[in-house]
Amino acid sequence: MLGLVIDHCVPPPENFFPGSPHSAQATADRSALWAKEGPPVVHPEWAAPRFYPTINMGIEVKKNLPEGGVKWLFTRFRMKGLRDGRFDLGCEVWDEEGELVAVSSQVWMVVEVKGKGKGKTGPSGKL
């Protein structure tokens, strides 16, 4: 289950695309709106014209979680480099008591979606 938690973050490169609906600023704005009006019934879909497949992931578990799981986990992601449409991403997972649960190192690829809805993709060499 930790792999799923680690692999589901908003990719840091989205902060560098002007107008990205998934940048840190757009997420903060959406969170403020939801705090006032309540969250939507259906979570918004991924709307960026690119996606980020995981090429490689390594996870080191530092602390086992209880059998029934936990209500909250906190994650911290750090992009270490971006070159030729690939980037390294480090992740730390913490529990509610402030104890380190796991660390991860990943390599992701930036893939631009071409021909929206037509399934045509290609690597992005623009980053």
N, CA, C and O atoms as a printed pandas DataFrame, in Angstrom:
     atom_number atom_name residue_name chain_id  residue_number  x_coord  y_coord  z_coord
0              1         N          MET        A               1    0.815   -1.193    0.000
1              2        CA          MET        A               1    0.000    0.000    0.000
2              3         C          MET        A               1    0.862    1.262    0.000
3              4         O          MET        A               1    0.449    2.282   -0.551
4              5         N          LEU        A               2    2.053    1.214    0.607
5              6        CA          LEU        A               2    2.915    2.403    0.618
6              7         C          LEU        A               2    3.311    2.815   -0.797
7              8         O          LEU        A               2    3.440    4.005   -1.084
8              9         N          GLY        A               3    3.502    1.844   -1.674
9             10        CA          GLY        A               3    3.836    2.165   -3.065
10            11         C          GLY        A               3    2.763    3.010   -3.716
11            12         O          GLY        A               3    3.068    3.927   -4.478
12            13         N          LEU        A               4    1.515    2.709   -3.425
13            14        CA          LEU        A               4    0.397    3.474   -3.978
14            15         C          LEU        A               4    0.401    4.900   -3.426
15            16         O          LEU        A               4    0.189    5.858   -4.169
16            17         N          VAL        A               5    0.641    5.036   -2.127
17            18        CA          VAL        A               5    0.701    6.366   -1.504
18            19         C          VAL        A               5    1.834    7.182   -2.122
19            20         O          VAL        A               5    1.658    8.358   -2.442
20            21         N          ILE        A               6    2.988    6.558   -2.286
21            22        CA          ILE        A               6    4.169    7.250   -2.799
22            23         C          ILE        A               6    4.014    7.617   -4.272
23            24         O          ILE        A               6    4.500    8.664   -4.701
24            25         N          ASP        A               7    3.357    6.787   -5.035
25            26        CA          ASP        A               7    3.260    7.000   -6.484
26            27         C          ASP        A               7    2.136    7.962   -6.879
27            28         O          ASP        A               7    1.995    8.288   -8.058
28            29         N          HIS        A               8    1.336    8.421   -5.910
29            30        CA          HIS        A               8    0.215    9.306   -6.230
30            31         C          HIS        A               8    0.407   10.700   -5.645
31            32         O          HIS        A               8   -0.247   11.087   -4.676
32            33         N          CYS        A               9    1.316   11.433   -6.255
33            34        CA          CYS        A               9    1.498   12.836   -5.876
34            35         C          CYS        A               9    1.348   13.673   -7.142
35            36         O          CYS        A               9    1.444   13.156   -8.256
36            37         N          VAL        A              10    1.115   14.948   -6.964
37            38        CA          VAL        A              10    1.118   15.840   -8.118
38            39         C          VAL        A              10    2.580   16.036   -8.502
39            40         O          VAL        A              10    3.383   16.467   -7.675
40            41         N          PRO        A              11    2.932   15.725   -9.738
41            42        CA          PRO        A              11    4.336   15.823  -10.148
42            43         C          PRO        A              11    4.866   17.252  -10.013
43            44         O          PRO        A              11    4.227   18.192  -10.486
44            45         N          PRO        A              12    6.025   17.427   -9.376
45            46        CA          PRO        A              12    6.590   18.766   -9.192
46            47         C          PRO        A              12    6.755   19.578  -10.475
47            48         O          PRO        A              12    6.617   20.800  -10.413
48            49         N          PRO        A              13    7.042   18.976  -11.644
49            50        CA          PRO        A              13    7.164   19.826  -12.843
50            51         C          PRO        A              13    5.900   20.619  -13.173
51            52         O          PRO        A              13    5.981   21.625  -13.877
52            53         N          GLU        A              14    4.744   20.195  -12.686
53            54        CA          GLU        A              14    3.511   20.934  -12.964
54            55         C          GLU        A              14    3.577   22.364  -12.437
55            56         O          GLU        A              14    2.839   23.227  -12.911
56            57         N          ASN        A              15    4.456   22.631  -11.456
57            58        CA          ASN        A              15    4.618   23.991  -10.933
58            59         C          ASN        A              15    5.273   24.927  -11.941
59            60         O          ASN        A              15    5.211   26.146  -11.779
60            61         N          PHE        A              16    5.895   24.382  -12.972
61            62        CA          PHE        A              16    6.629   25.196  -13.937
62            63         C          PHE        A              16    5.869   25.419  -15.244
63            64         O          PHE        A              16    6.372   26.100  -16.138
64            65         N          PHE        A              17    4.675   24.859  -15.367
65            66        CA          PHE        A              17    3.852   25.082  -16.549
66            67         C          PHE        A              17    2.832   26.173  -16.226
67            68         O          PHE        A              17    1.966   25.970  -15.375
68            69         N          PRO        A              18    2.920   27.330  -16.894
69            70        CA          PRO        A              18    1.973   28.417  -16.609
70            71         C          PRO        A              18    0.522   27.952  -16.790
71            72         O          PRO        A              18    0.178   27.320  -17.789
72            73         N          GLY        A              19   -0.306   28.276  -15.814
73            74        CA          GLY        A              19   -1.722   27.937  -15.897
74            75         C          GLY        A              19   -2.051   26.483  -15.606
75            76         O          GLY        A              19   -3.187   26.059  -15.820
76            77         N          SER        A              20   -1.087   25.708  -15.125
77            78        CA          SER        A              20   -1.370   24.299  -14.837
78            79         C          SER        A              20   -2.442   24.190  -13.755
79            80         O          SER        A              20   -2.337   24.839  -12.714
80            81         N          PRO        A              21   -3.481   23.366  -13.993
81            82        CA          PRO        A              21   -4.516   23.204  -12.979
82            83         C          PRO        A              21   -4.053   22.363  -11.791
83            84         O          PRO        A              21   -4.793   22.192  -10.822
84            85         N          HIS        A              22   -2.825   21.837  -11.867
85            86        CA          HIS        A              22   -2.329   20.971  -10.800
86            87         C          HIS        A              22   -1.083   21.526  -10.113
87            88         O          HIS        A              22   -0.389   20.795   -9.406
88            89         N          SER        A              23   -0.795   22.801  -10.314
89            90        CA          SER        A              23    0.353   23.410   -9.649
90            91         C          SER        A              23    0.061   23.558   -8.156
91            92         O          SER        A              23   -1.080   23.403   -7.721
92            93         N          ALA        A              24    1.090   23.854   -7.387
93            94        CA          ALA        A              24    0.907   24.048   -5.946
94            95         C          ALA        A              24   -0.055   25.207   -5.676
95            96         O          ALA        A              24   -0.877   25.134   -4.763
96            97         N          GLN        A              25    0.049   26.278   -6.474
97            98        CA          GLN        A              25   -0.832   27.431   -6.275
98            99         C          GLN        A              25   -2.278   27.077   -6.592
99           100         O          GLN        A              25   -3.181   27.444   -5.841
100          101         N          ALA        A              26   -2.511   26.363   -7.702
101          102        CA          ALA        A              26   -3.881   25.974   -8.063
102          103         C          ALA        A              26   -4.471   25.038   -7.005
103          104         O          ALA        A              26   -5.659   25.119   -6.695
104          105         N          THR        A              27   -3.650   24.161   -6.458
105          106        CA          THR        A              27   -4.115   23.243   -5.417
106          107         C          THR        A              27   -4.478   24.009   -4.151
107          108         O          THR        A              27   -5.489   23.713   -3.514
108          109         N          ALA        A              28   -3.655   24.997   -3.781
109          110        CA          ALA        A              28   -3.949   25.818   -2.595
110          111         C          ALA        A              28   -5.232   26.621   -2.796
111          112         O          ALA        A              28   -6.051   26.731   -1.884
112          113         N          ASP        A              29   -5.400   27.179   -3.991
113          114        CA          ASP        A              29   -6.623   27.940   -4.285
114          115         C          ASP        A              29   -7.854   27.043   -4.202
115          116         O          ASP        A              29   -8.878   27.430   -3.641
116          117         N          ARG        A              30   -7.744   25.843   -4.764
117          118        CA          ARG        A              30   -8.864   24.889   -4.737
118          119         C          ARG        A              30   -9.174   24.466   -3.299
119          120         O          ARG        A              30  -10.340   24.331   -2.929
120          121         N          SER        A              31   -8.147   24.259   -2.499
121          122        CA          SER        A              31   -8.347   23.870   -1.099
122          123         C          SER        A              31   -9.057   24.970   -0.321
123          124         O          SER        A              31   -9.933   24.687    0.496
124          125         N          ALA        A              32   -8.681   26.231   -0.570
125          126        CA          ALA        A              32   -9.339   27.356    0.108
126          127         C          ALA        A              32  -10.810   27.430   -0.287
127          128         O          ALA        A              32  -11.671   27.687    0.555
128          129         N          LEU        A              33  -11.095   27.209   -1.557
129          130        CA          LEU        A              33  -12.478   27.217   -2.029
130          131         C          LEU        A              33  -13.277   26.082   -1.378
131          132         O          LEU        A              33  -14.416   26.275   -0.954
132          133         N          TRP        A              34  -12.667   24.907   -1.307
133          134        CA          TRP        A              34  -13.352   23.759   -0.694
134          135         C          TRP        A              34  -13.593   23.982    0.789
135          136         O          TRP        A              34  -14.589   23.503    1.331
136          137         N          ALA        A              35  -12.689   24.707    1.460
137          138        CA          ALA        A              35  -12.870   24.997    2.880
138          139         C          ALA        A              35  -14.098   25.873    3.095
139          140         O          ALA        A              35  -14.785   25.746    4.108
140          141         N          LYS        A              36  -14.377   26.767    2.137
141          142        CA          LYS        A              36  -15.541   27.645    2.233
142          143         C          LYS        A              36  -16.826   26.951    1.794
143          144         O          LYS        A              36  -17.853   27.041    2.466
144          145         N          GLU        A              37  -16.758   26.260    0.660
145          146        CA          GLU        A              37  -17.964   25.708    0.037
146          147         C          GLU        A              37  -18.128   24.207    0.196
147          148         O          GLU        A              37  -19.174   23.658   -0.152
148          149         N          GLY        A              38  -17.116   23.542    0.713
149          150        CA          GLY        A              38  -17.146   22.087    0.791
150          151         C          GLY        A              38  -16.581   21.486   -0.483
151          152         O          GLY        A              38  -16.644   22.106   -1.545
152          153         N          PRO        A              39  -16.028   20.279   -0.386
153          154        CA          PRO        A              39  -15.430   19.650   -1.570
154          155         C          PRO        A              39  -16.509   19.214   -2.569
155          156         O          PRO        A              39  -17.670   19.043   -2.199
156          157         N          PRO        A              40  -16.122   19.039   -3.823
157          158        CA          PRO        A              40  -17.094   18.575   -4.818
158          159         C          PRO        A              40  -17.493   17.126   -4.538
159          160         O          PRO        A              40  -16.782   16.396   -3.847
160          161         N          VAL        A              41  -18.618   16.731   -5.076
161          162        CA          VAL        A              41  -19.085   15.356   -4.895
162          163         C          VAL        A              41  -18.129   14.389   -5.591
163          164         O          VAL        A              41  -17.839   13.313   -5.069
164          165         N          VAL        A              42  -17.648   14.771   -6.753
165          166        CA          VAL        A              42  -16.693   13.954   -7.507
166          167         C          VAL        A              42  -15.382   14.720   -7.581
167          168         O          VAL        A              42  -15.368   15.901   -7.927
168          169         N          HIS        A              43  -14.285   14.053   -7.259
169          170        CA          HIS        A              43  -12.981   14.708   -7.296
170          171         C          HIS        A              43  -12.649   15.116   -8.725
171          172         O          HIS        A              43  -12.929   14.365   -9.658
172          173         N          PRO        A              44  -12.049   16.307   -8.915
173          174        CA          PRO        A              44  -11.713   16.747  -10.266
174          175         C          PRO        A              44  -10.745   15.782  -10.955
175          176         O          PRO        A              44   -9.869   15.202  -10.314
176          177         N          GLU        A              45  -10.914   15.623  -12.253
177          178        CA          GLU        A              45  -10.053   14.734  -13.020
178          179         C          GLU        A              45   -8.718   15.402  -13.314
179          180         O          GLU        A              45   -8.578   16.620  -13.207
180          181         N          TRP        A              46   -7.737   14.577  -13.687
181          182        CA          TRP        A              46   -6.450   15.088  -14.130
182          183         C          TRP        A              46   -6.673   15.842  -15.426
183          184         O          TRP        A              46   -7.211   15.278  -16.379
184          185         N          ALA        A              47   -6.272   17.103  -15.486
185          186        CA          ALA        A              47   -6.579   17.945  -16.632
186          187         C          ALA        A              47   -5.344   18.451  -17.372
187          188         O          ALA        A              47   -5.485   19.147  -18.378
188          189         N          ALA        A              48   -4.158   18.130  -16.913
189          190        CA          ALA        A              48   -2.946   18.602  -17.583
190          191         C          ALA        A              48   -2.738   17.823  -18.885
191          192         O          ALA        A              48   -3.106   16.652  -18.970
192          193         N          PRO        A              49   -2.156   18.460  -19.886
193          194        CA          PRO        A              49   -1.930   17.775  -21.158
194          195         C          PRO        A              49   -0.671   16.904  -21.163
195          196         O          PRO        A              49   -0.017   16.748  -22.195
196          197         N          ARG        A              50   -0.347   16.353  -20.025
197          198        CA          ARG        A              50    0.806   15.444  -19.916
198          199         C          ARG        A              50    0.562   14.483  -18.757
199          200         O          ARG        A              50   -0.212   14.768  -17.843
200          201         N          PHE        A              51    1.234   13.352  -18.815
201          202        CA          PHE        A              51    1.163   12.432  -17.685
202          203         C          PHE        A              51    2.572   11.958  -17.354
203          204         O          PHE        A              51    3.515   12.216  -18.102
204          205         N          TYR        A              52    2.706   11.266  -16.230
205          206        CA          TYR        A              52    4.008   10.993  -15.657
206          207         C          TYR        A              52    4.140    9.524  -15.244
207          208         O          TYR        A              52    3.940    9.197  -14.074
208          209         N          PRO        A              53    4.467    8.649  -16.171
209          210        CA          PRO        A              53    4.644    7.250  -15.775
210          211         C          PRO        A              53    5.901    7.068  -14.918
211          212         O          PRO        A              53    6.920    7.722  -15.136
212          213         N          THR        A              54    5.802    6.169  -13.945
213          214        CA          THR        A              54    6.942    5.835  -13.098
214          215         C          THR        A              54    7.809    4.825  -13.834
215          216         O          THR        A              54    7.322    3.772  -14.246
216          217         N          ILE        A              55    9.086    5.137  -14.001
217          218        CA          ILE        A              55   10.009    4.244  -14.677
218          219         C          ILE        A              55   10.641    3.287  -13.679
219          220         O          ILE        A              55   10.819    2.104  -13.968
220          221         N          ASN        A              56   10.977    3.799  -12.510
221          222        CA          ASN        A              56   11.647    2.994  -11.491
222          223         C          ASN        A              56   11.270    3.535  -10.116
223          224         O          ASN        A              56   11.158    4.747   -9.931
224          225         N          MET        A              57   11.072    2.634   -9.149
225          226        CA          MET        A              57   10.759    3.052   -7.783
226          227         C          MET        A              57   11.392    2.078   -6.795
227          228         O          MET        A              57   11.261    0.861   -6.923
228          229         N          GLY        A              58   12.071    2.639   -5.822
229          230        CA          GLY        A              58   12.601    1.849   -4.721
230          231         C          GLY        A              58   12.056    2.394   -3.413
231          232         O          GLY        A              58   12.065    3.606   -3.195
232          233         N          ILE        A              59   11.578    1.511   -2.538
233          234        CA          ILE        A              59   10.998    1.935   -1.252
234          235         C          ILE        A              59   11.738    1.227   -0.127
235          236         O          ILE        A              59   11.942    0.013   -0.167
236          237         N          GLU        A              60   12.132    1.991    0.863
237          238        CA          GLU        A              60   12.727    1.423    2.068
238          239         C          GLU        A              60   11.780    1.696    3.230
239          240         O          GLU        A              60   11.580    2.846    3.619
240          241         N          VAL        A              61   11.203    0.643    3.775
241          242        CA          VAL        A              61   10.261    0.774    4.894
242          243         C          VAL        A              61   11.056    0.911    6.185
243          244         O          VAL        A              61   11.905    0.076    6.497
244          245         N          LYS        A              62   10.771    1.967    6.925
245          246        CA          LYS        A              62   11.472    2.245    8.190
246          247         C          LYS        A              62   10.655    1.823    9.403
247          248         O          LYS        A              62   11.213    1.541   10.463
248          249         N          LYS        A              63    9.329    1.778    9.250
249          250        CA          LYS        A              63    8.445    1.435   10.363
250          251         C          LYS        A              63    7.216    0.731    9.800
251          252         O          LYS        A              63    6.597    1.221    8.856
252          253         N          ASN        A              64    6.867   -0.395   10.365
253          254        CA          ASN        A              64    5.654   -1.096    9.937
254          255         C          ASN        A              64    4.419   -0.382   10.476
255          256         O          ASN        A              64    4.396    0.081   11.616
256          257         N          LEU        A              65    3.409   -0.303    9.642
257          258        CA          LEU        A              65    2.137    0.290   10.069
258          259         C          LEU        A              65    1.292   -0.768   10.768
259          260         O          LEU        A              65    1.485   -1.960   10.528
260          261         N          PRO        A              66    0.354   -0.357   11.633
261          262        CA          PRO        A              66   -0.502   -1.337   12.318
262          263         C          PRO        A              66   -1.340   -2.133   11.316
263          264         O          PRO        A              66   -1.574   -1.686   10.194
264          265         N          GLU        A              67   -1.774   -3.286   11.727
265          266        CA          GLU        A              67   -2.549   -4.196   10.881
266          267         C          GLU        A              67   -3.756   -3.518   10.224
267          268         O          GLU        A              67   -4.026   -3.749    9.045
268          269         N          GLY        A              68   -4.470   -2.697   10.963
269          270        CA          GLY        A              68   -5.660   -2.022   10.433
270          271         C          GLY        A              68   -5.348   -0.744    9.666
271          272         O          GLY        A              68   -6.268   -0.069    9.204
272          273         N          GLY        A              69   -4.085   -0.399    9.520
273          274        CA          GLY        A              69   -3.713    0.827    8.820
274          275         C          GLY        A              69   -3.787    2.042    9.730
275          276         O          GLY        A              69   -3.994    1.911   10.936
276          277         N          VAL        A              70   -3.620    3.210    9.158
277          278        CA          VAL        A              70   -3.690    4.470    9.890
278          279         C          VAL        A              70   -4.586    5.423    9.122
279          280         O          VAL        A              70   -4.785    5.268    7.917
280          281         N          LYS        A              71   -5.123    6.409    9.824
281          282        CA          LYS        A              71   -6.017    7.365    9.182
282          283         C          LYS        A              71   -5.240    8.354    8.324
283          284         O          LYS        A              71   -5.692    8.705    7.234
284          285         N          TRP        A              72   -4.076    8.811    8.794
285          286        CA          TRP        A              72   -3.320    9.832    8.090
286          287         C          TRP        A              72   -1.869    9.420    7.897
287          288         O          TRP        A              72   -1.250    8.828    8.781
288          289         N          LEU        A              73   -1.343    9.742    6.732
289          290        CA          LEU        A              73    0.088    9.684    6.462
290          291         C          LEU        A              73    0.455   11.017    5.806
291          292         O          LEU        A              73   -0.329   11.580    5.043
292          293         N          PHE        A              74    1.625   11.499    6.105
293          294        CA          PHE        A              74    2.091   12.754    5.542
294          295         C          PHE        A              74    3.239   12.450    4.592
295          296         O          PHE        A              74    4.107   11.636    4.904
296          297         N          THR        A              75    3.245   13.097    3.441
297          298        CA          THR        A              75    4.305   12.858    2.464
298          299         C          THR        A              75    5.028   14.156    2.148
299          300         O          THR        A              75    4.449   15.241    2.184
300          301         N          ARG        A              76    6.305   14.013    1.838
301          302        CA          ARG        A              76    7.121   15.149    1.397
302          303         C          ARG        A              76    7.889   14.689    0.168
303          304         O          ARG        A              76    8.641   13.716    0.227
304          305         N          PHE        A              77    7.701   15.385   -0.940
305          306        CA          PHE        A              77    8.351   15.042   -2.192
306          307         C          PHE        A              77    9.380   16.096   -2.553
307          308         O          PHE        A              77    9.197   17.283   -2.284
308          309         N          ARG        A              78   10.465   15.646   -3.165
309          310        CA          ARG        A              78   11.519   16.562   -3.584
310          311         C          ARG        A              78   12.050   16.116   -4.944
311          312         O          ARG        A              78   12.557   15.004   -5.095
312          313         N          MET        A              79   11.925   16.991   -5.915
313          314        CA          MET        A              79   12.458   16.694   -7.233
314          315         C          MET        A              79   13.942   17.007   -7.228
315          316         O          MET        A              79   14.351   18.109   -6.862
316          317         N          LYS        A              80   14.747   16.037   -7.634
317          318        CA          LYS        A              80   16.197   16.199   -7.549
318          319         C          LYS        A              80   16.830   16.643   -8.860
319          320         O          LYS        A              80   17.933   17.189   -8.855
320          321         N          GLY        A              81   16.167   16.423   -9.957
321          322        CA          GLY        A              81   16.736   16.831  -11.235
322          323         C          GLY        A              81   15.749   16.576  -12.353
323          324         O          GLY        A              81   14.889   15.703  -12.239
324          325         N          LEU        A              82   15.869   17.339  -13.443
325          326        CA          LEU        A              82   14.981   17.186  -14.590
326          327         C          LEU        A              82   15.811   17.353  -15.847
327          328         O          LEU        A              82   16.415   18.402  -16.068
328          329         N          ARG        A              83   15.840   16.315  -16.670
329          330        CA          ARG        A              83   16.617   16.363  -17.895
330          331         C          ARG        A              83   16.026   15.415  -18.932
331          332         O          ARG        A              83   15.704   14.266  -18.628
332          333         N          ASP        A              84   15.889   15.908  -20.151
333          334        CA          ASP        A              84   15.417   15.101  -21.277
334          335         C          ASP        A              84   14.102   14.392  -20.993
335          336         O          ASP        A              84   13.921   13.237  -21.376
336          337         N          GLY        A              85   13.187   15.080  -20.325
337          338        CA          GLY        A              85   11.870   14.514  -20.077
338          339         C          GLY        A              85   11.809   13.486  -18.962
339          340         O          GLY        A              85   10.804   12.788  -18.825
340          341         N          ARG        A              86   12.858   13.377  -18.165
341          342        CA          ARG        A              86   12.866   12.468  -17.007
342          343         C          ARG        A              86   13.318   13.239  -15.777
343          344         O          ARG        A              86   14.084   14.199  -15.868
344          345         N          PHE        A              87   12.821   12.792  -14.614
345          346        CA          PHE        A              87   13.279   13.436  -13.387
346          347         C          PHE        A              87   13.317   12.447  -12.237
347          348         O          PHE        A              87   12.581   11.461  -12.203
348          349         N          ASP        A              88   14.210   12.751  -11.287
349          350        CA          ASP        A              88   14.342   11.965  -10.067
350          351         C          ASP        A              88   13.474   12.606   -9.005
351          352         O          ASP        A              88   13.390   13.830   -8.906
352          353         N          LEU        A              89   12.831   11.766   -8.211
353          354        CA          LEU        A              89   11.928   12.247   -7.175
354          355         C          LEU        A              89   12.188   11.463   -5.898
355          356         O          LEU        A              89   12.180   10.232   -5.899
356          357         N          GLY        A              90   12.420   12.186   -4.811
357          358        CA          GLY        A              90   12.572   11.556   -3.506
358          359         C          GLY        A              90   11.308   11.774   -2.691
359          360         O          GLY        A              90   10.660   12.813   -2.813
360          361         N          CYS        A              91   10.958   10.806   -1.867
361          362        CA          CYS        A              91    9.750   10.920   -1.051
362          363         C          CYS        A              91   10.030   10.419    0.361
363          364         O          CYS        A              91   10.738    9.431    0.557
364          365         N          GLU        A              92    9.462   11.119    1.339
365          366        CA          GLU        A              92    9.458   10.671    2.730
366          367         C          GLU        A              92    8.005   10.511    3.148
367          368         O          GLU        A              92    7.164   11.343    2.809
368          369         N          VAL        A              93    7.710    9.452    3.878
369          370        CA          VAL        A              93    6.358    9.212    4.396
370          371         C          VAL        A              93    6.447    9.207    5.921
371          372         O          VAL        A              93    7.254    8.480    6.500
372          373         N          TRP        A              94    5.611   10.023    6.567
373          374        CA          TRP        A              94    5.610   10.176    8.024
374          375         C          TRP        A              94    4.234    9.819    8.565
375          376         O          TRP        A              94    3.230    9.998    7.875
376          377         N          ASP        A              95    4.178    9.311    9.802
377          378        CA          ASP        A              95    2.887    9.011   10.418
378          379         C          ASP        A              95    2.439   10.162   11.321
379          380         O          ASP        A              95    3.133   11.172   11.438
380          381         N          GLU        A              96    1.289   10.003   11.948
381          382        CA          GLU        A              96    0.718   11.070   12.789
382          383         C          GLU        A              96    1.565   11.405   14.008
383          384         O          GLU        A              96    1.478   12.509   14.547
384          385         N          GLU        A              97    2.384   10.453   14.442
385          386        CA          GLU        A              97    3.250   10.687   15.602
386          387         C          GLU        A              97    4.559   11.356   15.213
387          388         O          GLU        A              97    5.403   11.612   16.071
388          389         N          GLY        A              98    4.737   11.643   13.923
389          390        CA          GLY        A              98    5.965   12.273   13.460
390          391         C          GLY        A              98    7.109   11.302   13.261
391          392         O          GLY        A              98    8.271   11.706   13.228
392          393         N          GLU        A              99    6.789   10.017   13.128
393          394        CA          GLU        A              99    7.825    9.015   12.909
394          395         C          GLU        A              99    7.929    8.694   11.425
395          396         O          GLU        A              99    6.925    8.599   10.720
396          397         N          LEU        A             100    9.160    8.529   10.970
397          398        CA          LEU        A             100    9.413    8.210    9.572
398          399         C          LEU        A             100    8.950    6.788    9.278
399          400         O          LEU        A             100    9.376    5.844    9.944
400          401         N          VAL        A             101    8.086    6.635    8.291
401          402        CA          VAL        A             101    7.530    5.330    7.915
402          403         C          VAL        A             101    8.300    4.725    6.749
403          404         O          VAL        A             101    8.592    3.529    6.759
404          405         N          ALA        A             102    8.635    5.536    5.741
405          406        CA          ALA        A             102    9.329    5.022    4.565
406          407         C          ALA        A             102   10.010    6.152    3.812
407          408         O          ALA        A             102    9.629    7.316    3.928
408          409         N          VAL        A             103   11.027    5.787    3.040
409          410        CA          VAL        A             103   11.666    6.698    2.098
410          411         C          VAL        A             103   11.644    6.021    0.737
411          412         O          VAL        A             103   11.665    4.795    0.632
412          413         N          SER        A             104   11.601    6.845   -0.300
413          414        CA          SER        A             104   11.519    6.314   -1.653
414          415         C          SER        A             104   12.362    7.139   -2.597
415          416         O          SER        A             104   12.531    8.344   -2.412
416          417         N          SER        A             105   12.888    6.481   -3.609
417          418        CA          SER        A             105   13.586    7.135   -4.707
418          419         C          SER        A             105   12.933    6.652   -5.987
419          420         O          SER        A             105   12.750    5.450   -6.179
420          421         N          GLN        A             106   12.576    7.593   -6.876
421          422        CA          GLN        A             106   11.863    7.232   -8.091
422          423         C          GLN        A             106   12.444    7.963   -9.299
423          424         O          GLN        A             106   13.106    8.993   -9.164
424          425         N          VAL        A             107   12.181    7.408  -10.477
425          426        CA          VAL        A             107   12.451    8.081  -11.735
426          427         C          VAL        A             107   11.129    8.123  -12.482
427          428         O          VAL        A             107   10.495    7.090  -12.699
428          429         N          TRP        A             108   10.716    9.328  -12.878
429          430        CA          TRP        A             108    9.473    9.510  -13.629
430          431         C          TRP        A             108    9.789   10.089  -14.995
431          432         O          TRP        A             108   10.828   10.720  -15.191
432          433         N          MET        A             109    8.892    9.869  -15.926
433          434        CA          MET        A             109    9.019   10.412  -17.277
434          435         C          MET        A             109    7.885   11.405  -17.520
435          436         O          MET        A             109    6.763   11.198  -17.058
436          437         N          VAL        A             110    8.182   12.483  -18.245
437          438        CA          VAL        A             110    7.163   13.450  -18.632
438          439         C          VAL        A             110    6.718   13.081  -20.046
439          440         O          VAL        A             110    7.530   13.061  -20.971
440          441         N          VAL        A             111    5.434   12.791  -20.210
441          442        CA          VAL        A             111    4.904   12.423  -21.521
442          443         C          VAL        A             111    3.781   13.387  -21.876
443          444         O          VAL        A             111    2.795   13.506  -21.149
444          445         N          GLU        A             112    3.945   14.078  -23.010
445          446        CA          GLU        A             112    2.894   14.980  -23.479
446          447         C          GLU        A             112    1.820   14.181  -24.185
447          448         O          GLU        A             112    2.115   13.265  -24.953
448          449         N          VAL        A             113    0.578   14.532  -23.921
449          450        CA          VAL        A             113   -0.545   13.903  -24.604
450          451         C          VAL        A             113   -0.818   14.727  -25.854
451          452         O          VAL        A             113   -1.039   15.935  -25.781
452          453         N          LYS        A             114   -0.801   14.064  -26.986
453          454        CA          LYS        A             114   -1.053   14.754  -28.254
454          455         C          LYS        A             114   -2.375   14.262  -28.810
455          456         O          LYS        A             114   -2.684   13.077  -28.684
456          457         N          GLY        A             115   -3.157   15.125  -29.415
457          458        CA          GLY        A             115   -4.457   14.714  -29.946
458          459         C          GLY        A             115   -5.365   14.305  -28.818
459          460         O          GLY        A             115   -5.726   13.134  -28.702
460          461         N          LYS        A             116   -5.744   15.260  -27.978
461          462        CA          LYS        A             116   -6.514   15.011  -26.761
462          463         C          LYS        A             116   -7.613   13.970  -26.968
463          464         O          LYS        A             116   -8.461   14.114  -27.849
464          465         N          GLY        A             117   -7.588   12.936  -26.157
465          466        CA          GLY        A             117   -8.602   11.896  -26.184
466          467         C          GLY        A             117   -8.379   10.853  -27.263
467          468         O          GLY        A             117   -9.181    9.930  -27.404
468          469         N          LYS        A             118   -7.292   10.987  -28.033
469          470        CA          LYS        A             118   -7.064   10.049  -29.125
470          471         C          LYS        A             118   -5.994    9.021  -28.788
471          472         O          LYS        A             118   -5.693    8.146  -29.600
472          473         N          GLY        A             119   -5.422    9.122  -27.599
473          474        CA          GLY        A             119   -4.450    8.125  -27.173
474          475         C          GLY        A             119   -3.091    8.272  -27.810
475          476         O          GLY        A             119   -2.263    7.372  -27.670
476          477         N          LYS        A             120   -2.816    9.361  -28.502
477          478        CA          LYS        A             120   -1.513    9.562  -29.125
478          479         C          LYS        A             120   -0.602   10.218  -28.105
479          480         O          LYS        A             120   -0.916   11.283  -27.572
480          481         N          THR        A             121    0.516    9.585  -27.838
481          482        CA          THR        A             121    1.453   10.119  -26.849
482          483         C          THR        A             121    2.850   10.122  -27.424
483          484         O          THR        A             121    3.131    9.456  -28.420
484          485         N          GLY        A             122    3.701   10.861  -26.798
485          486        CA          GLY        A             122    5.108   10.879  -27.184
486          487         C          GLY        A             122    5.918   11.523  -26.076
487          488         O          GLY        A             122    5.401   12.364  -25.341
488          489         N          PRO        A             123    7.196   11.137  -25.942
489          490        CA          PRO        A             123    8.018   11.732  -24.899
490          491         C          PRO        A             123    8.198   13.221  -25.117
491          492         O          PRO        A             123    8.278   13.698  -26.250
492          493         N          SER        A             124    8.258   13.924  -24.044
493          494        CA          SER        A             124    8.437   15.365  -24.107
494          495         C          SER        A             124    9.919   15.682  -23.969
495          496         O          SER        A             124   10.504   15.448  -22.911
496          497         N          GLY        A             125   10.521   16.199  -25.000
497          498        CA          GLY        A             125   11.914   16.590  -24.919
498          499         C          GLY        A             125   12.060   18.077  -24.645
499          500         O          GLY        A             125   13.163   18.613  -24.750
500          501         N          LYS        A             126   10.984   18.750  -24.300
501          502        CA          LYS        A             126   11.001   20.197  -24.110
502          503         C          LYS        A             126   11.431   20.615  -22.721
503          504         O          LYS        A             126   11.693   21.797  -22.500
504          505         N          LEU        A             127   11.513   19.696  -21.782
505          506        CA          LEU        A             127   11.853   20.091  -20.415
506          507         C          LEU        A             127   13.328   19.955  -20.150
507          508         O          LEU        A             127   13.786   20.247  -19.045
